[in-house]
């Protein structure tokens, strides 16, 4: 499948943090996290950028880090979920299954998002601790990519799950059409702006 697994593997290896930052260390860890993202995008061996864009690349464009967008959500696991075909930006489809539902508040309003598991993760074992969270919000098509963004989430061990929108990133097809990127399901739409994470890519 065209560039999909390489894309997923790169993100899990380079952009995921095994422990959630706490207290005053959070801003320092997010600064390091963003630095590592920029290093990845700057390296021709790991960057999704086209050669002509890589030549002038300096940094991704980020929203300021805001702890309001790092939420501890209630987690409800899905029962007897089966793998399904998720649409992509191409004619290809990818196998995901609903893993559970996260419920959380930003401001005074409650929101829900589905968490998905990629079928490949089951048999490789390498990334089995991670879930896929694609989402839309009202910044799409303005400050952020119109097709929505992604977050990688550590599999919860109990009834809570941490979702850090400061780690929201663009699908790789934003930077290069050779990548196959899952389309954000309509049910994962937030009717609020998420001013966190990576902004849209400007060449």
C-alpha positions in Angstrom: 0.0 0.0 0.0 1.5 3.3 -1.2 3.6 4.9 1.6 0.9 4.3 4.2 2.7 2.0 6.6 5.9 4.0 6.4 3.9 7.1 7.2 2.3 5.5 10.2 5.6 4.0 11.5 7.5 7.3 11.2 4.9 9.2 13.2 4.7 6.6 16.0 8.4 6.4 16.3 9.3 10.1 16.2 6.3 12.0 17.3 4.9 9.9 20.2 5.8 10.4 23.8 5.8 7.5 26.1 4.9 9.5 29.2 2.6 12.4 29.6 4.5 15.6 30.7 3.5 17.0 34.0 3.6 20.4 35.8 6.3 22.9 34.9 8.1 20.4 32.7 5.3 20.4 30.1 6.4 23.5 28.1 10.0 22.2 28.1 8.9 18.8 26.8 6.7 20.3 24.2 9.5 22.5 23.0 11.7 19.4 22.6 8.8 17.5 20.9 8.4 20.3 18.3 12.1 20.5 17.8 12.1 16.7 17.0 9.3 17.2 14.5 11.2 19.9 12.7 14.3 17.7 12.7 12.3 15.0 11.0 10.9 17.3 8.5 14.3 18.8 7.7 16.0 15.4 7.0 15.6 14.2 3.5 15.6 10.6 4.7 12.5 11.1 6.9 10.8 14.2 5.6 7.4 13.9 3.8 8.2 17.2 2.0 8.8 17.4 -1.7 12.5 18.3 -2.6 11.5 21.8 -3.7 9.7 22.4 -0.4 12.5 20.8 1.7 15.0 23.1 0.2 13.5 26.2 1.9 12.0 24.5 5.0 12.8 26.2 8.4 10.0 25.1 10.7 6.4 23.8 10.9 3.9 26.5 11.9 2.5 25.8 15.4 -0.2 27.3 17.6 1.2 28.4 21.0 1.2 25.5 23.5 -1.9 25.7 25.7 -2.7 23.3 28.5 -6.4 23.9 28.0 -6.1 21.6 25.1 -4.5 18.7 27.0 -7.5 17.0 28.4 -8.2 13.9 30.5 -11.2 12.2 28.9 -13.5 9.5 30.1 -12.9 6.4 28.0 -15.5 3.8 27.1 -14.1 0.8 25.1 -16.0 -0.5 22.1 -17.5 -4.0 22.4 -17.1 -6.6 19.7 -15.9 -4.0 17.2 -14.8 -5.4 13.8 -12.3 -4.0 11.3 -13.8 -1.8 8.7 -12.6 0.0 5.6 -11.7 3.6 6.2 -11.7 5.9 3.2 -8.5 7.7 2.2 -7.5 10.6 0.0 -7.0 8.0 -2.8 -9.1 5.1 -4.2 -7.4 2.9 -1.6 -9.0 2.0 1.8 -7.3 1.1 5.1 -8.5 -1.3 7.8 -9.3 0.3 11.1 -11.6 -0.7 13.9 -13.3 1.4 16.6 -11.4 0.9 19.8 -13.5 3.2 22.1 -15.0 6.6 22.7 -13.5 9.5 24.6 -15.7 12.1 26.3 -14.2 15.3 27.6 -14.9 19.0 28.2 -13.2 22.0 26.7 -14.8 25.1 28.1 -18.2 24.3 29.5 -19.3 22.0 26.6 -18.9 18.2 26.5 -17.4 16.6 23.4 -16.9 13.0 22.1 -14.4 11.5 19.7 -13.8 8.0 18.5 -10.5 6.3 18.9 -9.4 3.8 16.2 -6.9 1.0 16.0 -5.0 0.2 12.8 -5.1 -3.4 11.8 -1.4 -3.5 11.0 -0.5 -2.7 14.6 -2.1 -6.0 15.8 0.4 -8.3 14.1 3.6 -6.2 14.2 3.4 -5.7 17.9 5.7 -2.7 17.5 3.0 0.0 17.8 0.3 -1.9 19.6 0.2 0.6 22.5 -1.1 3.4 20.2 -4.5 4.5 18.9 -5.4 6.7 16.0 -7.5 9.8 16.6 -8.5 11.8 13.5 -10.6 14.9 14.0 -12.2 17.9 12.4 -12.7 21.3 14.1 -13.8 24.7 13.1 -10.3 26.0 12.3 -10.2 23.6 9.3 -9.9 25.5 6.0 -8.7 28.6 7.9 -5.8 28.2 10.3 -5.5 24.5 9.7 -5.8 22.0 6.9 -9.3 21.7 5.5 -9.3 17.9 5.8 -8.7 17.8 9.5 -5.8 16.6 11.7 -4.6 13.5 13.6 -3.4 12.7 17.1 -1.7 9.5 18.3 -3.0 8.4 21.7 -1.6 5.9 24.1 -4.0 3.0 24.8 -5.7 3.6 28.2 -5.4 1.1 31.0 -8.5 2.2 32.8 -11.5 4.5 32.4 -9.5 7.6 31.5 -7.4 8.6 28.5 -5.2 11.7 27.9 -5.8 13.5 24.6 -3.2 16.3 23.9 -4.4 18.5 21.1 -1.0 20.3 21.3 0.3 17.2 19.5 -2.2 17.4 16.6 -0.4 17.0 13.3 -1.3 17.2 9.6 -1.8 14.1 7.4 1.3 13.6 5.3 -0.7 14.0 2.1 -0.8 17.7 3.0 2.9 17.8 2.2 3.1 15.3 -0.6 0.3 13.6 -2.6 2.2 10.3 -2.8 1.0 9.5 0.8 -2.2 7.6 1.5 -4.0 9.3 4.4 -7.2 8.2 6.1 -10.1 10.6 5.8 -11.5 11.9 9.1 -14.8 10.2 9.8 -17.7 12.7 9.9 -18.6 11.6 13.5 -15.2 12.9 14.7 -16.2 16.5 14.1 -15.8 19.1 16.9 -18.0 22.2 16.6 -15.4 24.3 18.3 -12.0 25.7 17.3 -8.9 23.8 18.4 -6.2 26.4 18.5 -3.5 23.8 19.2 -1.0 21.7 17.4 0.3 22.1 13.8 -1.2 24.7 11.5 -1.8 24.4 7.8 1.3 24.0 5.6 2.4 27.2 3.7 4.9 26.6 0.9 
